[in-house]
Amino acid sequence: MSKTLSIDWIRCDAHGLCAELFPERISLDEWGYPIIDAKEITPQLRGHAARAVAQCPLLALRLERAAA
């Protein structure tokens, strides 16, 4: 089952922790909001993605099943 990252923009407050924890797929824009690479999360990176999701202070980052 493939996974992707998504952001709840209403919850996100641009703390930037997600980009620190998962720089392989998340960077920050000029205001500190995340820019997510839309590629599927490989099994090798799933642990890093899950850690970033779990550490999001406002629970705005999600790891979801990829659309077919």
N, CA, C and O atoms as a CHARMM CRD file, in Angstrom:
* protein
*
  272
    1    1 MET  N      0.85300  -1.17400   0.00000 PROA 1      0.00000
    2    1 MET  CA     0.00000   0.00000   0.00000 PROA 1      0.00000
    3    1 MET  C      0.90000   1.23800   0.00000 PROA 1      0.00000
    4    1 MET  O      1.72500   1.40300   0.89800 PROA 1      0.00000
    5    2 SER  N      0.74600   2.09200  -0.98500 PROA 2      0.00000
    6    2 SER  CA     1.57700   3.28500  -1.08800 PROA 2      0.00000
    7    2 SER  C      0.96400   4.43200  -0.29200 PROA 2      0.00000
    8    2 SER  O     -0.25100   4.50900  -0.11300 PROA 2      0.00000
    9    3 LYS  N      1.83300   5.31700   0.17800 PROA 3      0.00000
   10    3 LYS  CA     1.42400   6.44200   1.01800 PROA 3      0.00000
   11    3 LYS  C      1.95000   7.75400   0.44800 PROA 3      0.00000
   12    3 LYS  O      2.96600   7.78200  -0.24700 PROA 3      0.00000
   13    4 THR  N      1.24400   8.83800   0.75300 PROA 4      0.00000
   14    4 THR  CA     1.67300  10.18800   0.41500 PROA 4      0.00000
   15    4 THR  C      1.44000  11.08800   1.62600 PROA 4      0.00000
   16    4 THR  O      0.69500  10.73900   2.54200 PROA 4      0.00000
   17    5 LEU  N      2.07600  12.23000   1.61500 PROA 5      0.00000
   18    5 LEU  CA     1.87700  13.21500   2.67400 PROA 5      0.00000
   19    5 LEU  C      0.84500  14.24200   2.23600 PROA 5      0.00000
   20    5 LEU  O      0.73500  14.56400   1.05300 PROA 5      0.00000
   21    6 SER  N      0.09400  14.74800   3.19600 PROA 6      0.00000
   22    6 SER  CA    -0.82900  15.84400   2.91600 PROA 6      0.00000
   23    6 SER  C     -0.81900  16.79600   4.10800 PROA 6      0.00000
   24    6 SER  O     -0.40100  16.43200   5.20700 PROA 6      0.00000
   25    7 ILE  N     -1.28200  18.01100   3.87400 PROA 7      0.00000
   26    7 ILE  CA    -1.30200  19.05600   4.90800 PROA 7      0.00000
   27    7 ILE  C     -2.73300  19.55300   5.08200 PROA 7      0.00000
   28    7 ILE  O     -3.44500  19.78700   4.10500 PROA 7      0.00000
   29    8 ASP  N     -3.13800  19.71000   6.32100 PROA 8      0.00000
   30    8 ASP  CA    -4.38800  20.40200   6.63500 PROA 8      0.00000
   31    8 ASP  C     -3.99900  21.87000   6.79400 PROA 8      0.00000
   32    8 ASP  O     -3.49900  22.27500   7.84400 PROA 8      0.00000
   33    9 TRP  N     -4.23000  22.66000   5.75500 PROA 9      0.00000
   34    9 TRP  CA    -3.77300  24.05100   5.72900 PROA 9      0.00000
   35    9 TRP  C     -4.44000  24.91400   6.79000 PROA 9      0.00000
   36    9 TRP  O     -3.87500  25.92800   7.20000 PROA 9      0.00000
   37   10 ILE  N     -5.60800  24.53900   7.23300 PROA 10     0.00000
   38   10 ILE  CA    -6.27400  25.31900   8.28100 PROA 10     0.00000
   39   10 ILE  C     -5.54900  25.15000   9.61200 PROA 10     0.00000
   40   10 ILE  O     -5.46000  26.09600  10.39500 PROA 10     0.00000
   41   11 ARG  N     -5.03100  23.95400   9.87000 PROA 11     0.00000
   42   11 ARG  CA    -4.30800  23.69100  11.11600 PROA 11     0.00000
   43   11 ARG  C     -2.86100  24.18600  11.08600 PROA 11     0.00000
   44   11 ARG  O     -2.33300  24.61300  12.11200 PROA 11     0.00000
   45   12 CYS  N     -2.22000  24.13200   9.92300 PROA 12     0.00000
   46   12 CYS  CA    -0.78600  24.43300   9.83200 PROA 12     0.00000
   47   12 CYS  C     -0.50800  25.87500  10.24300 PROA 12     0.00000
   48   12 CYS  O     -1.17600  26.80900   9.79900 PROA 12     0.00000
   49   13 ASP  N      0.50600  26.03200  11.11000 PROA 13     0.00000
   50   13 ASP  CA     0.87500  27.34800  11.60200 PROA 13     0.00000
   51   13 ASP  C      2.33500  27.67700  11.30500 PROA 13     0.00000
   52   13 ASP  O      2.91900  28.56200  11.93000 PROA 13     0.00000
   53   14 ALA  N      2.92100  26.95800  10.34800 PROA 14     0.00000
   54   14 ALA  CA     4.27400  27.21800   9.84600 PROA 14     0.00000
   55   14 ALA  C      5.36300  27.10500  10.91000 PROA 14     0.00000
   56   14 ALA  O      6.26500  27.94100  10.96900 PROA 14     0.00000
   57   15 HSD  N      5.28200  26.08700  11.74000 PROA 15     0.00000
   58   15 HSD  CA     6.34100  25.85400  12.72800 PROA 15     0.00000
   59   15 HSD  C      7.61800  25.35800  12.05100 PROA 15     0.00000
   60   15 HSD  O      8.71600  25.66000  12.52000 PROA 15     0.00000
   61   16 GLY  N      7.49400  24.59600  10.95000 PROA 16     0.00000
   62   16 GLY  CA     8.64900  24.14000  10.19300 PROA 16     0.00000
   63   16 GLY  C      9.30500  22.87100  10.70000 PROA 16     0.00000
   64   16 GLY  O     10.29600  22.42200  10.12400 PROA 16     0.00000
   65   17 LEU  N      8.78500  22.29000  11.75200 PROA 17     0.00000
   66   17 LEU  CA     9.37000  21.07400  12.30400 PROA 17     0.00000
   67   17 LEU  C      9.32900  19.92600  11.30200 PROA 17     0.00000
   68   17 LEU  O     10.25200  19.11200  11.26400 PROA 17     0.00000
   69   18 CYS  N      8.28900  19.84800  10.50200 PROA 18     0.00000
   70   18 CYS  CA     8.16600  18.76800   9.52000 PROA 18     0.00000
   71   18 CYS  C      9.32600  18.78000   8.52700 PROA 18     0.00000
   72   18 CYS  O      9.83900  17.72300   8.16200 PROA 18     0.00000
   73   19 ALA  N      9.73500  19.95500   8.09400 PROA 19     0.00000
   74   19 ALA  CA    10.84500  20.06200   7.14600 PROA 19     0.00000
   75   19 ALA  C     12.17200  19.69400   7.80200 PROA 19     0.00000
   76   19 ALA  O     13.06600  19.17100   7.13700 PROA 19     0.00000
   77   20 GLU  N     12.30700  19.95800   9.08000 PROA 20     0.00000
   78   20 GLU  CA    13.52300  19.55700   9.78900 PROA 20     0.00000
   79   20 GLU  C     13.59200  18.04400   9.93400 PROA 20     0.00000
   80   20 GLU  O     14.66700  17.45500   9.82400 PROA 20     0.00000
   81   21 LEU  N     12.44400  17.41200  10.18300 PROA 21     0.00000
   82   21 LEU  CA    12.41200  15.97700  10.41300 PROA 21     0.00000
   83   21 LEU  C     12.37100  15.15400   9.13100 PROA 21     0.00000
   84   21 LEU  O     12.78900  13.99600   9.13000 PROA 21     0.00000
   85   22 PHE  N     11.87400  15.73100   8.04400 PROA 22     0.00000
   86   22 PHE  CA    11.72800  14.97700   6.79600 PROA 22     0.00000
   87   22 PHE  C     12.13800  15.82600   5.59200 PROA 22     0.00000
   88   22 PHE  O     11.32300  16.08200   4.70600 PROA 22     0.00000
   89   23 PRO  N     13.39900  16.26300   5.55800 PROA 23     0.00000
   90   23 PRO  CA    13.84600  17.14300   4.46900 PROA 23     0.00000
   91   23 PRO  C     13.89100  16.44800   3.10600 PROA 23     0.00000
   92   23 PRO  O     13.99600  17.10900   2.07300 PROA 23     0.00000
   93   24 GLU  N     13.81200  15.12300   3.10400 PROA 24     0.00000
   94   24 GLU  CA    13.80700  14.39200   1.83000 PROA 24     0.00000
   95   24 GLU  C     12.57900  14.73100   0.99100 PROA 24     0.00000
   96   24 GLU  O     12.63900  14.66500  -0.23700 PROA 24     0.00000
   97   25 ARG  N     11.48300  15.08700   1.62300 PROA 25     0.00000
   98   25 ARG  CA    10.23900  15.36700   0.89200 PROA 25     0.00000
   99   25 ARG  C      9.55800  16.67500   1.25800 PROA 25     0.00000
  100   25 ARG  O      8.58500  17.05600   0.60800 PROA 25     0.00000
  101   26 ILE  N     10.04500  17.38100   2.28800 PROA 26     0.00000
  102   26 ILE  CA     9.38700  18.62000   2.70900 PROA 26     0.00000
  103   26 ILE  C     10.41200  19.74900   2.75800 PROA 26     0.00000
  104   26 ILE  O     11.46800  19.62100   3.37900 PROA 26     0.00000
  105   27 SER  N     10.08900  20.84500   2.10100 PROA 27     0.00000
  106   27 SER  CA    10.88100  22.06800   2.21200 PROA 27     0.00000
  107   27 SER  C      9.93600  23.16900   2.68400 PROA 27     0.00000
  108   27 SER  O      8.73300  22.94100   2.81100 PROA 27     0.00000
  109   28 LEU  N     10.46600  24.34400   2.94000 PROA 28     0.00000
  110   28 LEU  CA     9.64000  25.45200   3.42800 PROA 28     0.00000
  111   28 LEU  C      9.62800  26.59200   2.42200 PROA 28     0.00000
  112   28 LEU  O     10.62500  26.86200   1.75300 PROA 28     0.00000
  113   29 ASP  N      8.47900  27.25800   2.32800 PROA 29     0.00000
  114   29 ASP  CA     8.40400  28.43000   1.46300 PROA 29     0.00000
  115   29 ASP  C      8.96400  29.63500   2.22200 PROA 29     0.00000
  116   29 ASP  O      9.45200  29.49000   3.34200 PROA 29     0.00000
  117   30 GLU  N      8.89600  30.79900   1.62900 PROA 30     0.00000
  118   30 GLU  CA     9.49200  31.99000   2.23900 PROA 30     0.00000
  119   30 GLU  C      8.82300  32.42200   3.53900 PROA 30     0.00000
  120   30 GLU  O      9.40600  33.20500   4.28900 PROA 30     0.00000
  121   31 TRP  N      7.61500  31.93500   3.82900 PROA 31     0.00000
  122   31 TRP  CA     6.91000  32.26300   5.06500 PROA 31     0.00000
  123   31 TRP  C      7.00000  31.14100   6.09700 PROA 31     0.00000
  124   31 TRP  O      6.45500  31.25100   7.19500 PROA 31     0.00000
  125   32 GLY  N      7.69700  30.05400   5.73400 PROA 32     0.00000
  126   32 GLY  CA     7.86400  28.94400   6.65800 PROA 32     0.00000
  127   32 GLY  C      6.82600  27.84100   6.53100 PROA 32     0.00000
  128   32 GLY  O      6.81400  26.90700   7.33300 PROA 32     0.00000
  129   33 TYR  N      5.95500  27.93500   5.53400 PROA 33     0.00000
  130   33 TYR  CA     4.95500  26.88800   5.32800 PROA 33     0.00000
  131   33 TYR  C      5.55500  25.75300   4.49500 PROA 33     0.00000
  132   33 TYR  O      6.40000  25.99000   3.63200 PROA 33     0.00000
  133   34 PRO  N      5.11600  24.53100   4.75600 PROA 34     0.00000
  134   34 PRO  CA     5.70400  23.38000   4.06800 PROA 34     0.00000
  135   34 PRO  C      5.32700  23.28600   2.59500 PROA 34     0.00000
  136   34 PRO  O      4.20200  23.58400   2.19600 PROA 34     0.00000
  137   35 ILE  N      6.30100  22.86400   1.80800 PROA 35     0.00000
  138   35 ILE  CA     6.08500  22.50400   0.40600 PROA 35     0.00000
  139   35 ILE  C      6.39600  21.01900   0.33800 PROA 35     0.00000
  140   35 ILE  O      7.52600  20.59400   0.58100 PROA 35     0.00000
  141   36 ILE  N      5.38200  20.24100   0.00600 PROA 36     0.00000
  142   36 ILE  CA     5.51900  18.78900   0.03200 PROA 36     0.00000
  143   36 ILE  C      5.74100  18.24300  -1.36700 PROA 36     0.00000
  144   36 ILE  O      5.03100  18.58700  -2.31200 PROA 36     0.00000
  145   37 ASP  N      6.73500  17.39200  -1.47300 PROA 37     0.00000
  146   37 ASP  CA     6.96800  16.64700  -2.70800 PROA 37     0.00000
  147   37 ASP  C      5.84300  15.61900  -2.80400 PROA 37     0.00000
  148   37 ASP  O      5.68000  14.79900  -1.90100 PROA 37     0.00000
  149   38 ALA  N      5.07500  15.65200  -3.87600 PROA 38     0.00000
  150   38 ALA  CA     3.87200  14.82400  -4.01000 PROA 38     0.00000
  151   38 ALA  C      4.14400  13.35800  -4.34500 PROA 38     0.00000
  152   38 ALA  O      3.20900  12.56300  -4.43900 PROA 38     0.00000
  153   39 LYS  N      5.41400  12.99400  -4.52700 PROA 39     0.00000
  154   39 LYS  CA     5.71600  11.60200  -4.84500 PROA 39     0.00000
  155   39 LYS  C      5.31300  10.68700  -3.69800 PROA 39     0.00000
  156   39 LYS  O      5.23400  11.09800  -2.54000 PROA 39     0.00000
  157   40 GLU  N      5.06200   9.43200  -4.06000 PROA 40     0.00000
  158   40 GLU  CA     4.72900   8.44500  -3.04400 PROA 40     0.00000
  159   40 GLU  C      5.91500   8.26200  -2.09500 PROA 40     0.00000
  160   40 GLU  O      7.07400   8.37400  -2.49300 PROA 40     0.00000
  161   41 ILE  N      5.59800   7.98200  -0.84900 PROA 41     0.00000
  162   41 ILE  CA     6.62700   7.73600   0.15300 PROA 41     0.00000
  163   41 ILE  C      7.08000   6.28500   0.01300 PROA 41     0.00000
  164   41 ILE  O      6.27700   5.36000   0.13900 PROA 41     0.00000
  165   42 THR  N      8.34900   6.09800  -0.24200 PROA 42     0.00000
  166   42 THR  CA     8.88400   4.74600  -0.39800 PROA 42     0.00000
  167   42 THR  C      8.92600   4.05000   0.96400 PROA 42     0.00000
  168   42 THR  O      8.96700   4.71100   2.00100 PROA 42     0.00000
  169   43 PRO  N      8.91500   2.73300   0.95700 PROA 43     0.00000
  170   43 PRO  CA     8.99700   2.01000   2.23800 PROA 43     0.00000
  171   43 PRO  C     10.22200   2.40200   3.06500 PROA 43     0.00000
  172   43 PRO  O     10.16000   2.40200   4.29500 PROA 43     0.00000
  173   44 GLN  N     11.32700   2.73200   2.40700 PROA 44     0.00000
  174   44 GLN  CA    12.53200   3.11800   3.12700 PROA 44     0.00000
  175   44 GLN  C     12.36700   4.44400   3.87500 PROA 44     0.00000
  176   44 GLN  O     13.03700   4.67900   4.88100 PROA 44     0.00000
  177   45 LEU  N     11.47600   5.30900   3.38400 PROA 45     0.00000
  178   45 LEU  CA    11.28000   6.62200   4.00000 PROA 45     0.00000
  179   45 LEU  C     10.04600   6.70100   4.88500 PROA 45     0.00000
  180   45 LEU  O      9.80500   7.73000   5.51600 PROA 45     0.00000
  181   46 ARG  N      9.26300   5.63200   4.94100 PROA 46     0.00000
  182   46 ARG  CA     8.01400   5.67700   5.69900 PROA 46     0.00000
  183   46 ARG  C      8.21300   5.97600   7.18000 PROA 46     0.00000
  184   46 ARG  O      7.40800   6.68800   7.78100 PROA 46     0.00000
  185   47 GLY  N      9.26100   5.44700   7.76400 PROA 47     0.00000
  186   47 GLY  CA     9.53200   5.72100   9.18200 PROA 47     0.00000
  187   47 GLY  C      9.81400   7.19100   9.42900 PROA 47     0.00000
  188   47 GLY  O      9.34500   7.75800  10.41600 PROA 47     0.00000
  189   48 HSD  N     10.58000   7.81600   8.53700 PROA 48     0.00000
  190   48 HSD  CA    10.87700   9.24900   8.65800 PROA 48     0.00000
  191   48 HSD  C      9.59700  10.07800   8.48900 PROA 48     0.00000
  192   48 HSD  O      9.37400  11.05200   9.20800 PROA 48     0.00000
  193   49 ALA  N      8.77200   9.67500   7.53200 PROA 49     0.00000
  194   49 ALA  CA     7.50600  10.38500   7.30000 PROA 49     0.00000
  195   49 ALA  C      6.58900  10.25700   8.51600 PROA 49     0.00000
  196   49 ALA  O      5.97500  11.23600   8.94200 PROA 49     0.00000
  197   50 ALA  N      6.50000   9.05400   9.06800 PROA 50     0.00000
  198   50 ALA  CA     5.64400   8.82900  10.23200 PROA 50     0.00000
  199   50 ALA  C      6.12400   9.64800  11.43100 PROA 50     0.00000
  200   50 ALA  O      5.30600  10.15000  12.20200 PROA 50     0.00000
  201   51 ARG  N      7.43400   9.78700  11.59300 PROA 51     0.00000
  202   51 ARG  CA     7.98000  10.58200  12.69500 PROA 51     0.00000
  203   51 ARG  C      7.61500  12.05500  12.51900 PROA 51     0.00000
  204   51 ARG  O      7.24700  12.72100  13.48700 PROA 51     0.00000
  205   52 ALA  N      7.71400  12.56400  11.29700 PROA 52     0.00000
  206   52 ALA  CA     7.34600  13.95800  11.03600 PROA 52     0.00000
  207   52 ALA  C      5.86100  14.19000  11.31500 PROA 52     0.00000
  208   52 ALA  O      5.48400  15.20900  11.89400 PROA 52     0.00000
  209   53 VAL  N      5.02800  13.24600  10.90300 PROA 53     0.00000
  210   53 VAL  CA     3.58600  13.34600  11.15700 PROA 53     0.00000
  211   53 VAL  C      3.31800  13.35300  12.65900 PROA 53     0.00000
  212   53 VAL  O      2.54500  14.17900  13.14700 PROA 53     0.00000
  213   54 ALA  N      3.94200  12.45100  13.38600 PROA 54     0.00000
  214   54 ALA  CA     3.71500  12.33200  14.82500 PROA 54     0.00000
  215   54 ALA  C      4.19900  13.55500  15.59700 PROA 54     0.00000
  216   54 ALA  O      3.63100  13.88400  16.63900 PROA 54     0.00000
  217   55 GLN  N      5.23000  14.23000  15.11300 PROA 55     0.00000
  218   55 GLN  CA     5.80400  15.36700  15.82500 PROA 55     0.00000
  219   55 GLN  C      5.20000  16.71100  15.44000 PROA 55     0.00000
  220   55 GLN  O      5.53600  17.72500  16.05100 PROA 55     0.00000
  221   56 CYS  N      4.32100  16.74600  14.44600 PROA 56     0.00000
  222   56 CYS  CA     3.69000  18.01000  14.04700 PROA 56     0.00000
  223   56 CYS  C      2.92600  18.59100  15.24400 PROA 56     0.00000
  224   56 CYS  O      2.00200  17.95300  15.74900 PROA 56     0.00000
  225   57 PRO  N      3.30100  19.79300  15.70400 PROA 57     0.00000
  226   57 PRO  CA     2.68600  20.34000  16.91000 PROA 57     0.00000
  227   57 PRO  C      1.18600  20.58700  16.79500 PROA 57     0.00000
  228   57 PRO  O      0.48300  20.57900  17.80600 PROA 57     0.00000
  229   58 LEU  N      0.69100  20.80300  15.59500 PROA 58     0.00000
  230   58 LEU  CA    -0.73900  21.08400  15.42200 PROA 58     0.00000
  231   58 LEU  C     -1.48100  19.97200  14.68600 PROA 58     0.00000
  232   58 LEU  O     -2.63200  20.14700  14.28600 PROA 58     0.00000
  233   59 LEU  N     -0.81900  18.82900  14.50900 PROA 59     0.00000
  234   59 LEU  CA    -1.41100  17.66900  13.83800 PROA 59     0.00000
  235   59 LEU  C     -1.92700  18.01000  12.44400 PROA 59     0.00000
  236   59 LEU  O     -2.97100  17.51500  12.01900 PROA 59     0.00000
  237   60 ALA  N     -1.18900  18.85600  11.74200 PROA 60     0.00000
  238   60 ALA  CA    -1.59900  19.28700  10.40600 PROA 60     0.00000
  239   60 ALA  C     -1.05900  18.38300   9.30300 PROA 60     0.00000
  240   60 ALA  O     -1.58800  18.37600   8.19200 PROA 60     0.00000
  241   61 LEU  N     -0.02700  17.63400   9.59800 PROA 61     0.00000
  242   61 LEU  CA     0.59800  16.76600   8.60400 PROA 61     0.00000
  243   61 LEU  C     -0.00900  15.37200   8.70900 PROA 61     0.00000
  244   61 LEU  O     -0.19700  14.84000   9.80300 PROA 61     0.00000
  245   62 ARG  N     -0.31200  14.78900   7.54300 PROA 62     0.00000
  246   62 ARG  CA    -0.92400  13.45200   7.51700 PROA 62     0.00000
  247   62 ARG  C     -0.21400  12.55600   6.52500 PROA 62     0.00000
  248   62 ARG  O      0.28400  13.01000   5.49500 PROA 62     0.00000
  249   63 LEU  N     -0.17900  11.28900   6.85100 PROA 63     0.00000
  250   63 LEU  CA     0.32200  10.24700   5.97300 PROA 63     0.00000
  251   63 LEU  C     -0.89800   9.46000   5.54100 PROA 63     0.00000
  252   63 LEU  O     -1.53300   8.79600   6.36000 PROA 63     0.00000
  253   64 GLU  N     -1.23500   9.52900   4.24200 PROA 64     0.00000
  254   64 GLU  CA    -2.46100   8.92100   3.73900 PROA 64     0.00000
  255   64 GLU  C     -2.17200   7.91200   2.63800 PROA 64     0.00000
  256   64 GLU  O     -1.11800   7.94100   2.00200 PROA 64     0.00000
  257   65 ARG  N     -3.12400   7.03000   2.43000 PROA 65     0.00000
  258   65 ARG  CA    -3.00400   6.08300   1.33600 PROA 65     0.00000
  259   65 ARG  C     -3.08500   6.84400   0.01700 PROA 65     0.00000
  260   65 ARG  O     -3.96000   7.69000  -0.17000 PROA 65     0.00000
  261   66 ALA  N     -2.17200   6.53800  -0.88600 PROA 66     0.00000
  262   66 ALA  CA    -2.11700   7.22400  -2.17800 PROA 66     0.00000
  263   66 ALA  C     -3.31900   6.86000  -3.03100 PROA 66     0.00000
  264   66 ALA  O     -3.78800   5.72200  -3.00900 PROA 66     0.00000
  265   67 ALA  N     -3.80600   7.82600  -3.77500 PROA 67     0.00000
  266   67 ALA  CA    -4.91200   7.57800  -4.70700 PROA 67     0.00000
  267   67 ALA  C     -4.39000   6.71600  -5.86200 PROA 67     0.00000
  268   67 ALA  O     -3.25400   6.86500  -6.31300 PROA 67     0.00000
  269   68 ALA  N     -5.23400   5.83600  -6.31000 PROA 68     0.00000
  270   68 ALA  CA    -4.84000   4.93200  -7.40400 PROA 68     0.00000
  271   68 ALA  C     -4.81500   5.62700  -8.73300 PROA 68     0.00000
  272   68 ALA  O     -4.50500   5.00500  -9.74900 PROA 68     0.00000
